[in-house]
Amino acid sequence: MTAAPTTTYDLLGIGIGPFGLGLAALADPLDDVEAVFLDQRDGFSWHAGMLIEGTTLQVPFLADLVTMADPTSPYSFLAWLKATGRLYQFYIRESFYPLRAEYDQYCRWVAEQLPALRWGRRVTSVVRVADPASADGGYVFEVTAETGHGVERHVEKYCAKHIVLGTGTQPRLPAHLQGLEGAGPVVHTSDYLPHRAQLAASGSVTVVGSGQSAAEVYRDLLDGCGTGAGEHRVDWVTRSPRFFPMEYTKLTLEMTSPEYTDHYVSLPIEQRDVLAREQRNLYKGISGDLIDDIYDTLYRKSALGAEVPTTLLSDTEVTAARFDADGAGGAGEYVLTLRHAQLGTTAEHRTRALVVATGYAPTAPGFLAPGLGNLDHRGRFAVARDYTVDDDRRIHVVGGEEHTHGVTAPDLGFGPWRNSVILANVTGREPYATERRIAFQQFGLPVSADPRAETTASQPDEMEAAR
C-alpha cells in the first residue's frame, strides 16, 4: 500500500543524528519552513555502544544542537537541564563538558518535542519529478520510504523542494579484521557496551586503534585488569606514532571557523586530502584528562607491587590476523601480526578478544537517483561551500563533507552554523545570523603587504558569492 504525498515540504531531511536533529530544532519555529525528517531507526540514539559511565564530550555544553545559532532556543542544553531539574547541579559541578549519557538524554528530550520527525522510515529512492504547482517546468523531489516489514510493509511518498542528507557514517573495520570467527568476540567500539562483560570474561582483550574511543574502552577495561577475581589482560595497539592528545589551544580552535572553512574549501582537492591526514590531532585525538587518568590508573595499580597485565604499543600496525583454534590450551586465540613502523620489524600477538577502534566511514546513499549529486574523482560528494551537492543548490549535506570542508564537518559546535546556512538557502533570508568572521588570525595572505592597506583575505567568500 502506497500513501500518496499531499504536501510539498520546503525541506526534507534524511537521517536524524545530532546534525539533522539540530536542523529540525532550528526549523521548528520558522513560519516559512514546513519540514519533515525521516530516519529508519525507531527513535533517537547517539553512540549507544559507547555511553560508558563517566565519559564526557570533548566539547563544551554550548556545542549543543542550537545554542550557537540561537541562544534563546527552547531546545538548548541549558533548557533541558532546567526542564529536568538538573540546572543547579550542573552549575555546582563546574565543568563545561557534559557527560556523554547526558548529551544522549538531552537529544532524546529534544526529539520527543519535534512533530516533524518520522521514525521507522527507510528511504529507498529520491527522484526529481515535475512540480504540479509550477508553470515554468519546475521540479520537486519525490522521496519514497518504507515502513514495517512483510505483510505490515507500507510505502510512503513525500515531496519536497529541498533535501538534506544526514545519513551519517558506518563503523569501519580493516579488511584483515573482517570475517574473523573464533571463541572470543571481535567488536567495533560502536558495539562495545553490549559485549563488555563477554570481553572481560575472555581473559585477554586487545584494543586496536587510536583516538578517544580506543582510550575510553582501554580505560574502562583497565579497571578489571590485575584485580584477582574476574581478572583479565588488556593490551592497546595503535599505528599512531604516539598516544596523542586532541589539540585544544585557543588559536587552533579558531580553525573551527567560517574563515578557515573558506580557506580550506579554496584549496585544491589533493591538498585537502593531505591536510585531512595531517590534522587528525585537531579532532581525533584523546582528551588530555583521559590520558592523565590512564597513566594515573597504571601508576596506582603498579604501586601495589605486582606487574600490571597490560601492554601499550604505539607506531604499531596490525597487518594480518587469523584464529588459532588450538591456542590458549585449546580454547582458541586470535593471532595478530604486528609491524613496527620505525623499526620495520614484525611480531605475533595473541589475544582472546578484540575491540576495534578504527573509526567510521561516510556512506554514499544508494537511494539517490543517478545524476542527483555532483561527485569528485574519488566518487565522493563534491560539496560546495554552502553545503550543497547539486547545481541548483537544493540537495544539502550535513556531516558528510569532511573531505571538502575539513575539521568543521564533524564538529558539534559548528553544526548550528552550518544548519543556519542551509535554512538561509531554503528560505531566501537569514533566519539565524551566520557570522562571517570570528577569528583573530587570518588563514590566507592579505591582498597587500602594506600595513596601511585594508587587509582582505586573499580567498573570496565562496558562500557569499554563491548566494
Number of C-alpha atoms within 10 A of each C-alpha: 8 12 12 12 15 9 11 19 19 19 24 25 27 24 26 28 20 24 27 28 24 27 27 27 24 24 22 18 12 13 7 12 15 17 23 21 24 21 23 18 14 10 14 21 15 17 14 16 16 19 20 16 10 11 17 20 17 21 15 14 20 18 20 26 32 29 22 21 24 18 12 11 17 16 24 25 25 20 17 20 17 13 11 11 11 13 16 10 10 16 11 8 9 8 11 15 17 21 19 21 19 17 22 18 16 21 23 16 17 21 21 11 12 17 12 18 21 18 17 15 22 20 23 14 17 21 17 17 14 13 18 11 11 10 7 9 10 12 17 23 23 21 23 22 23 18 16 12 8 7 6 8 11 15 17 17 18 20 26 24 19 22 27 22 21 24 23 22 14 12 16 16 17 11 10 13 17 11 10 13 14 17 15 23 18 24 20 22 25 21 17 23 17 13 17 17 12 13 25 21 17 21 17 22 26 27 27 23 24 24 23 22 22 24 22 23 21 22 20 17 21 24 15 17 23 19 13 8 8 13 18 22 21 28 20 22 22 22 19 16 13 12 20 19 19 19 18 16 9 8 11 11 13 17 20 20 18 23 22 23 21 21 21 23 21 17 14 10 16 9 10 19 15 11 15 16 9 10 15 15 15 19 19 19 21 23 21 14 10 17 18 11 12 17 13 12 15 18 12 12 19 14 11 9 8 9 11 19 17 19 12 14 19 19 16 26 20 22 14 15 19 17 19 18 15 10 15 13 8 9 14 18 24 26 17 21 17 20 19 17 15 9 9 8 10 15 10 13 15 20 23 27 25 24 25 27 25 20 19 14 13 16 13 15 15 11 16 16 12 9 9 15 19 16 14 10 8 7 9 17 20 20 25 21 22 20 26 25 22 18 11 8 19 21 24 23 27 27 24 24 23 18 21 25 26 22 25 22 21 18 17 22 22 22 25 26 24 23 29 25 20 26 22 18 20 19 14 10 11 14 17 17 14 17 12 13 12 12 16 8 13 16 18 14 12 16 13 13 10 9 8 7 10 11 14 13 17 14 18 12 18 16 16 10 9 11 10
